[in-house]
Amino acid sequence: MNRRPFIRRRPISTLLLILLMLLLGWVWQERVALWAFPDIISAYTAKEYCSCRYVMNNDAEYCHSYVKQWLPTRGFTDDPASKRVTASGMGRSNSAAWVGERQGCRLMP
């Protein structure tokens, strides 16, 4: 009967198990930041597009390319009459509106 330790019999499996445990520990440690991440995508897009369009007075096509990200947004609405932008991505939606010349754009609830 062979009584070698598990580590010697299956070194790759043991290494993968240790890496999985480390990954789960890191995810647990960073759970608050990881939970907030989906909100960042739509908030960044709405705020930066609003600033590009209504503070810097650039055209819409340029501002779309300016806020383009690696993770795509699903929904996007630009209301020039009220100077309000709404962006959706990763299941979250955020809006930004132009407040004034001195305040610029602000994320809205």
SVG drawing of the C-alpha trace seen along z (x, -y; Angstrom):
<svg xmlns="http://www.w3.org/2000/svg" viewBox="-35 -80 41 82">
<polyline fill="none" stroke="black" stroke-width="0.4" points="0.0,0.0 1.4,-3.4 1.2,-6.0 2.8,-9.0 1.4,-12.4 -1.3,-13.9 1.1,-16.7 3.6,-14.3 1.0,-12.3 -0.8,-15.2 1.4,-18.3 -0.6,-20.1 -3.9,-19.5 -2.5,-20.8 -1.1,-23.9 -4.4,-24.6 -6.2,-24.1 -3.9,-26.5 -4.3,-29.1 -8.1,-28.8 -8.0,-29.3 -5.8,-32.4 -8.2,-33.8 -11.2,-33.3 -9.4,-35.0 -8.6,-38.0 -12.2,-38.2 -13.5,-38.1 -11.0,-40.8 -12.0,-43.1 -15.7,-42.3 -16.8,-45.9 -14.7,-47.3 -15.8,-44.5 -19.5,-45.1 -19.1,-48.8 -17.4,-48.1 -20.5,-47.8 -21.7,-51.3 -18.4,-52.8 -18.8,-51.9 -22.1,-53.8 -21.2,-56.7 -17.9,-57.3 -19.6,-57.2 -22.4,-59.6 -20.3,-62.1 -17.4,-62.2 -19.7,-62.4 -21.7,-65.2 -18.5,-67.2 -17.2,-66.6 -20.4,-67.6 -21.8,-70.4 -18.8,-71.9 -16.2,-71.6 -18.8,-72.0 -17.5,-69.2 -19.7,-67.4 -21.5,-64.2 -19.5,-61.9 -16.2,-63.0 -17.6,-62.6 -18.8,-59.1 -15.4,-58.1 -13.9,-59.9 -15.8,-57.9 -15.7,-54.5 -14.4,-51.8 -13.3,-48.2 -16.5,-47.1 -19.4,-48.4 -22.4,-50.3 -25.8,-48.9 -28.0,-51.9 -27.1,-55.6 -29.4,-58.6 -28.4,-62.2 -31.1,-64.8 -29.7,-68.1 -32.7,-70.1 -32.1,-69.4 -28.4,-68.7 -28.8,-65.4 -27.0,-62.1 -28.0,-58.6 -25.8,-55.6 -26.4,-52.0 -23.9,-49.1 -23.4,-45.9 -27.0,-46.1 -26.6,-49.6 -27.7,-53.0 -26.4,-56.5 -27.3,-60.0 -25.3,-63.2 -26.6,-66.7 -25.1,-70.0 -25.6,-72.2 -24.0,-75.5 -20.9,-77.2 -19.1,-77.2 -20.3,-73.8 -20.0,-71.8 -21.7,-68.4 -22.8,-66.4 -24.0,-62.8 -27.7,-62.9 -29.6,-60.5"/>
</svg>
